[in-house]
């Protein structure tokens, strides 16, 4: 799993690439916590994310909780495979999907 970030003022867009699973979520979580300091709007672009495990879902949920205190978070460009995982797990009701 890899990620690219783009900053535009107080908006941070994070594009996740590959598979987000228990092997790489600790590193991603550590980097995101540092990156979102001072960010008002956090956008996750999942166009290139092929798979997300429960560990990855937990990271998204944690980021959303954090962003509720300092701004907002939205997830966009979710492909069919990842959207199916969101639906099966009930995360379509928990996350702000665009």
Secondary structure as the mmCIF struct_conf table of DSSP 4:
data_model
#
loop_
_struct_conf.conf_type_id
_struct_conf.id
_struct_conf.beg_label_comp_id
_struct_conf.beg_label_asym_id
_struct_conf.beg_label_seq_id
_struct_conf.end_label_comp_id
_struct_conf.end_label_asym_id
_struct_conf.end_label_seq_id
STRN STRN1 UNK A 2 UNK A 8
TURN_TY1_P TURN_TY1_P1 UNK A 9 UNK A 10
STRN STRN2 UNK A 11 UNK A 20
TURN_TY1_P TURN_TY1_P2 UNK A 22 UNK A 24
HELX_RH_AL_P HELX_RH_AL_P1 UNK A 25 UNK A 35
TURN_TY1_P TURN_TY1_P3 UNK A 36 UNK A 38
BEND BEND1 UNK A 40 UNK A 40
STRN STRN3 UNK A 41 UNK A 52
HELX_RH_AL_P HELX_RH_AL_P2 UNK A 54 UNK A 70
BEND BEND2 UNK A 71 UNK A 71
STRN STRN4 UNK A 72 UNK A 76
HELX_RH_AL_P HELX_RH_AL_P3 UNK A 80 UNK A 89
TURN_TY1_P TURN_TY1_P4 UNK A 90 UNK A 94
BEND BEND3 UNK A 95 UNK A 95
STRN STRN5 UNK A 97 UNK A 97
#
